[in-house]
Amino acid sequence: MIKVIAVVGPTAVGKSDLAVELALRLEERVGRRGEVINADSMQLYRGMDIGTAKVGEAERRGVPHHLLDVWEVSEPADVASYQTMARERVEELTDQDVLPILVGGSGLYVRAVLDHLNFPGTDPDVRARLEAELNEVGPGVLHARLADVDPAAARSILPGNGRRIVRALEVVELTGEPFTANLPDHSSFYPCLQLGVSAPREQLDERIDLRVDRMWEQGLVEEVRELDKVGLREGRTASRALGYSQALAQLDGEMSESEARAATAQATRKFARRQESWFRRDPRVTWLPHDAEDLVERALHHVEKALSGAEEESSGEALVDVSTLLPTGRLGVD
């Protein structure tokens, strides 16, 4: 019998709406309430509402949502601490006979909850030395070094992605093992039903464009202006989030509004492709079309089967793609 339901897929595909509908109808269908646990890394940040399409109180329709607004924008993202918090919520909810519904498109955060995944620690001195070297010689030299010590990691990380190259080299140095040895291999920590929501690429691109337009119309630039006062620009993760880095560039006069919008849409479409690739590699995900008239009914059918034990999890061995860790970065960064 499953312990968790997960709703996954690319950005703007409708995951949050499906999760709320499921939570509202679970008690009627299976006799257990559902509550939502956020697995969107950027929605963990307090005040980052418009640009992350964070579900508002009205949209939650009375369904409790957990792990929203946890971190300040000046704090770096920490998937290890998220793993601890999310698993605590899973245990608390199941102890109350509530079904946790994990929702989000941040692949590593979903895997951190659902799979056997350990996070090696960090060493400030090693990290500082590698970052200084990165600034001095550039990511290409470090990527070549990574290719020597961990070819699999080098193949998975873009040569220009200095931040992730540094992290991979740090892990190799601290653990004496390849960085890829610490990646999830689809070995489940919790028995779980994973529902993937999909949309044809053209339709998803249109939904992303509409979302980006709505972000600016709803006041993203003003939201960013206010967050800048409380440390957004100093935040290593939050300042690079999709929409937020472009809005900062607009405020700084580096981009016009139309350029910032276009850059956000383009970067978001690119990120959505990577999300799709990440989740498609997982053989345990059951995919449902976003525009199916009976989408909720189909999802509930799979939940009922999984709770009865009739729907078995698939197993897989393929390592996931480390290039889809976080939805951050200006164009050309990720």
C-alpha positions as CSV (number, residue, x, y, z in Angstrom):
1,M,0.0,0.0,0.0
2,I,1.3,3.4,-0.9
3,K,2.3,6.0,1.7
4,V,2.6,9.1,-0.5
5,I,1.0,10.4,-3.7
6,A,3.3,12.6,-5.8
7,V,2.1,14.9,-8.6
8,V,5.0,15.8,-10.9
9,G,5.8,17.3,-14.3
10,P,7.0,20.4,-16.0
11,T,6.1,24.0,-14.9
12,A,2.8,25.5,-15.9
13,V,1.2,22.1,-16.7
14,G,-1.4,22.2,-13.9
15,K,0.1,20.1,-11.1
16,S,-1.2,22.3,-8.3
17,D,-4.8,22.3,-9.5
18,L,-4.8,18.5,-9.8
19,A,-3.3,18.1,-6.3
20,V,-6.0,20.3,-4.8
21,E,-8.8,18.4,-6.6
22,L,-7.3,15.1,-5.4
23,A,-7.1,16.3,-1.8
24,L,-10.7,17.5,-1.9
25,R,-12.1,14.2,-3.3
26,L,-9.9,11.6,-1.5
27,E,-12.0,11.4,1.6
28,E,-15.1,10.7,-0.4
29,R,-13.5,8.1,-2.5
30,V,-11.0,6.3,-0.2
31,G,-12.0,7.5,3.3
32,R,-8.8,9.4,3.9
33,R,-8.1,13.2,3.7
34,G,-5.3,14.5,1.6
35,E,-2.9,17.4,2.3
36,V,-0.3,19.0,0.1
37,I,3.4,19.1,0.7
38,N,5.3,21.5,-1.6
39,A,8.2,20.2,-3.6
40,D,8.9,23.4,-5.7
41,S,12.2,24.7,-4.5
42,M,11.4,28.3,-5.2
43,Q,8.1,28.2,-3.4
44,L,10.0,27.5,-0.2
45,Y,11.0,31.2,-0.3
46,R,9.0,33.6,1.7
47,G,7.6,36.5,-0.4
48,M,8.4,34.8,-3.8
49,D,4.7,34.5,-4.7
50,I,4.0,35.9,-8.2
51,G,7.0,34.6,-10.0
52,T,6.6,31.1,-8.6
53,A,2.9,30.9,-9.2
54,K,2.5,30.0,-5.5
55,V,-1.0,28.7,-4.7
56,G,-2.9,31.4,-2.9
57,E,-5.4,30.9,0.0
58,A,-8.4,31.0,-2.3
59,E,-6.9,28.5,-4.8
60,R,-6.1,26.1,-1.9
61,R,-9.8,25.8,-1.3
62,G,-9.3,24.9,2.3
63,V,-6.7,22.2,1.6
64,P,-3.7,22.5,4.0
65,H,-0.5,23.2,2.2
66,H,2.9,22.5,3.9
67,L,6.4,23.8,3.3
68,L,5.5,27.1,1.6
69,D,7.3,30.3,2.8
70,V,10.0,28.5,4.8
71,W,13.2,30.3,3.9
72,E,14.2,33.9,3.6
73,V,15.3,35.0,0.2
74,S,18.8,35.7,1.4
75,E,19.3,32.0,2.4
76,P,20.8,29.5,-0.1
77,A,18.7,26.5,-1.1
78,D,19.4,23.4,1.0
79,V,17.9,20.2,-0.3
80,A,19.2,18.2,2.6
81,S,17.3,20.3,5.2
82,Y,14.2,20.2,2.8
83,Q,14.5,16.4,2.8
84,T,14.4,16.3,6.6
85,M,11.4,18.7,6.8
86,A,9.4,17.0,4.1
87,R,9.9,13.5,5.5
88,E,8.8,14.8,9.0
89,R,5.6,16.2,7.4
90,V,5.0,12.8,5.6
91,E,5.3,11.0,8.9
92,E,3.1,13.4,10.8
93,L,0.4,13.2,8.2
94,T,0.4,9.5,7.9
95,D,0.3,9.2,11.7
96,Q,-3.0,11.2,11.4
97,D,-4.2,8.8,8.6
98,V,-3.9,11.7,6.1
99,L,-2.5,11.0,2.6
100,P,0.4,13.3,1.8
101,I,0.3,14.7,-1.7
102,L,3.8,15.8,-2.8
103,V,3.6,18.4,-5.5
104,G,6.3,20.1,-7.6
105,G,8.5,20.1,-10.6
106,S,11.9,20.4,-8.8
107,G,13.2,17.0,-9.6
108,L,15.9,16.7,-7.0
109,Y,13.5,17.8,-4.2
110,V,10.9,15.2,-5.2
111,R,13.6,12.5,-5.3
112,A,15.0,13.7,-2.0
113,V,11.7,12.8,-0.4
114,L,10.7,9.7,-2.3
115,D,14.0,7.9,-2.9
116,H,17.1,6.7,-0.9
117,L,19.3,9.7,-1.4
118,N,22.0,10.9,0.9
119,F,23.6,14.4,0.7
120,P,27.3,14.6,1.3
121,G,28.3,17.5,3.6
122,T,30.2,20.6,2.5
123,D,33.6,21.9,3.6
124,P,33.8,25.8,3.5
125,D,37.5,25.7,2.9
126,V,37.3,23.2,0.0
127,R,34.3,25.1,-1.5
128,A,36.1,28.5,-1.2
129,R,39.3,27.1,-2.9
130,L,37.3,25.6,-5.8
131,E,35.2,28.8,-6.2
132,A,38.4,30.9,-6.3
133,E,39.8,28.6,-8.9
134,L,36.6,28.8,-10.9
135,N,36.8,32.6,-10.9
136,E,40.5,32.5,-11.9
137,V,40.5,29.9,-14.7
138,G,36.8,29.5,-15.6
139,P,34.5,26.5,-15.7
140,G,36.1,24.8,-18.7
141,V,39.3,23.9,-16.8
142,L,37.3,22.5,-13.9
143,H,35.0,20.6,-16.1
144,A,38.0,18.9,-17.7
145,R,39.2,18.0,-14.3
146,L,35.8,16.6,-13.4
147,A,35.9,14.5,-16.6
148,D,39.1,12.9,-15.4
149,V,37.8,12.0,-11.9
150,D,34.1,11.4,-12.7
151,P,33.3,11.0,-16.4
152,A,29.6,10.3,-15.8
153,A,29.1,13.5,-13.8
154,A,31.0,15.5,-16.4
155,R,28.7,14.2,-19.1
156,S,25.6,15.2,-17.1
157,I,26.8,18.7,-16.1
158,L,27.1,21.4,-18.7
159,P,30.7,22.7,-19.2
160,G,29.6,26.2,-18.4
161,N,27.8,25.4,-15.2
162,G,30.5,26.4,-12.8
163,R,28.3,26.1,-9.6
164,R,27.5,22.5,-10.2
165,I,31.0,21.6,-11.4
166,V,32.4,23.0,-8.1
167,R,29.9,21.0,-6.1
168,A,30.7,17.8,-8.0
169,L,34.5,18.3,-7.4
170,E,33.8,19.1,-3.8
171,V,31.9,15.9,-3.2
172,V,34.6,13.8,-5.0
173,E,37.3,15.4,-2.8
174,L,35.3,15.0,0.5
175,T,34.0,11.5,-0.1
176,G,36.6,9.9,-2.3
177,E,33.7,8.6,-4.4
178,P,32.3,9.8,-7.8
179,F,29.7,12.5,-7.5
180,T,27.4,10.2,-9.4
181,A,27.6,7.6,-6.6
182,N,25.4,10.0,-4.5
183,L,22.7,10.4,-7.1
184,P,19.3,8.8,-6.8
185,D,18.8,5.6,-8.8
186,H,15.0,5.3,-8.5
187,S,15.2,3.2,-5.3
188,S,12.1,4.1,-3.3
189,F,12.3,5.2,0.3
190,Y,8.5,5.4,0.5
191,P,5.9,3.3,-1.3
192,C,4.4,5.9,-3.6
193,L,2.1,6.6,-6.5
194,Q,3.7,9.1,-8.9
195,L,1.3,10.9,-11.3
196,G,2.9,12.9,-14.1
197,V,1.0,15.6,-15.8
198,S,2.0,16.1,-19.4
199,A,1.2,18.5,-22.2
200,P,2.4,18.6,-25.9
201,R,5.3,20.9,-26.2
202,E,3.5,23.6,-28.3
203,Q,0.6,23.8,-25.7
204,L,3.1,23.9,-22.8
205,D,5.0,26.7,-24.5
206,E,1.7,28.7,-24.9
207,R,0.9,28.1,-21.2
208,I,4.4,29.3,-20.2
209,D,4.1,32.4,-22.3
210,L,0.7,33.2,-20.7
211,R,2.0,32.6,-17.2
212,V,5.0,35.0,-17.8
213,D,2.7,37.7,-19.1
214,R,0.5,37.2,-16.1
215,M,3.5,37.5,-13.8
216,W,4.4,41.0,-15.1
217,E,0.7,42.1,-15.1
218,Q,0.2,40.9,-11.5
219,G,3.2,43.0,-10.3
220,L,6.3,40.8,-10.4
221,V,8.7,43.7,-10.8
222,E,7.2,45.4,-7.7
223,E,7.5,42.1,-5.8
224,V,11.1,41.9,-6.7
225,R,11.7,45.5,-5.8
226,E,10.4,44.8,-2.3
227,L,12.3,41.5,-2.0
228,D,15.5,43.4,-2.9
229,K,15.1,45.4,0.3
230,V,15.3,42.2,2.4
231,G,18.2,40.5,0.7
232,L,17.1,39.0,-2.6
233,R,20.1,40.3,-4.5
234,E,22.4,38.7,-1.9
235,G,20.6,35.4,-2.0
236,R,22.7,32.9,-3.9
237,T,19.7,30.9,-5.0
238,A,16.6,33.1,-4.9
239,S,18.3,35.9,-7.0
240,R,18.8,33.5,-9.8
241,A,15.3,32.1,-9.9
242,L,13.4,32.3,-13.2
243,G,11.7,35.6,-13.6
244,Y,13.4,37.1,-10.5
245,S,16.8,37.4,-12.1
246,Q,15.3,39.0,-15.2
247,A,13.2,41.4,-13.1
248,L,16.3,42.4,-11.3
249,A,18.0,43.0,-14.6
250,Q,15.0,45.2,-15.6
251,L,15.2,47.2,-12.4
252,D,19.0,47.7,-13.0
253,G,18.4,48.9,-16.5
254,E,20.1,45.9,-18.1
255,M,16.9,44.8,-19.8
256,S,13.8,46.5,-21.0
257,E,10.5,45.1,-19.8
258,S,9.9,43.3,-23.1
259,E,13.4,41.9,-23.1
260,A,12.9,40.7,-19.5
261,R,9.6,39.0,-20.3
262,A,11.0,37.3,-23.4
263,A,14.1,36.1,-21.5
264,T,12.0,34.7,-18.7
265,A,9.7,32.9,-21.2
266,Q,12.7,31.5,-23.1
267,A,14.5,30.3,-20.0
268,T,11.3,28.8,-18.6
269,R,10.6,26.8,-21.8
270,K,14.2,25.5,-21.6
271,F,13.7,24.5,-18.0
272,A,10.4,22.8,-18.7
273,R,12.2,20.6,-21.3
274,R,14.7,19.6,-18.6
275,Q,12.0,18.8,-16.1
276,E,10.2,16.6,-18.7
277,S,13.5,14.8,-19.4
278,W,14.1,14.3,-15.6
279,F,10.7,12.8,-14.9
280,R,10.5,10.8,-18.1
281,R,13.5,8.9,-17.0
282,D,11.7,7.5,-14.0
283,P,9.8,4.4,-15.0
284,R,7.5,4.6,-11.9
285,V,5.7,7.7,-13.1
286,T,2.2,7.2,-14.5
287,W,1.5,9.9,-17.1
288,L,-1.8,11.7,-17.6
289,P,-2.7,14.3,-20.2
290,H,-3.2,17.7,-18.7
291,D,-6.4,18.5,-20.8
292,A,-8.2,15.2,-20.3
293,E,-11.8,15.9,-19.3
294,D,-11.7,13.1,-16.8
295,L,-8.2,13.9,-15.5
296,V,-9.2,13.9,-11.8
297,E,-11.2,10.7,-12.2
298,R,-8.2,9.0,-13.9
299,A,-6.0,10.1,-11.1
300,L,-8.4,8.9,-8.5
301,H,-8.6,5.5,-10.2
302,H,-4.8,5.1,-10.0
303,V,-4.9,6.1,-6.3
304,E,-7.6,3.6,-5.5
305,K,-5.6,0.8,-7.2
306,A,-2.4,1.8,-5.5
307,L,-4.0,1.9,-2.1
308,S,-5.5,-1.5,-2.7
309,G,-2.1,-2.9,-3.7
310,A,-3.2,-3.6,-7.2
311,E,-0.9,-1.1,-8.8
312,E,2.7,-2.0,-8.3
313,E,5.6,0.4,-8.5
314,S,8.0,-0.2,-11.3
315,S,11.7,-0.3,-10.6
316,G,14.5,1.4,-12.5
317,E,18.3,1.7,-12.4
318,A,19.1,4.7,-14.6
319,L,20.7,7.6,-12.8
320,V,18.8,10.9,-13.1
321,D,20.2,14.0,-14.9
322,V,22.0,16.3,-12.5
323,S,21.6,19.2,-14.9
324,T,18.0,19.8,-13.7
325,L,18.6,20.6,-10.0
326,L,17.0,24.0,-9.6
327,P,14.9,26.3,-11.8
328,T,17.4,29.1,-11.6
329,G,19.7,31.2,-13.8
330,R,19.8,33.9,-16.4
331,L,20.0,32.8,-20.0
332,G,23.2,30.8,-20.6
333,V,23.8,30.1,-16.9
334,D,22.1,26.7,-16.6
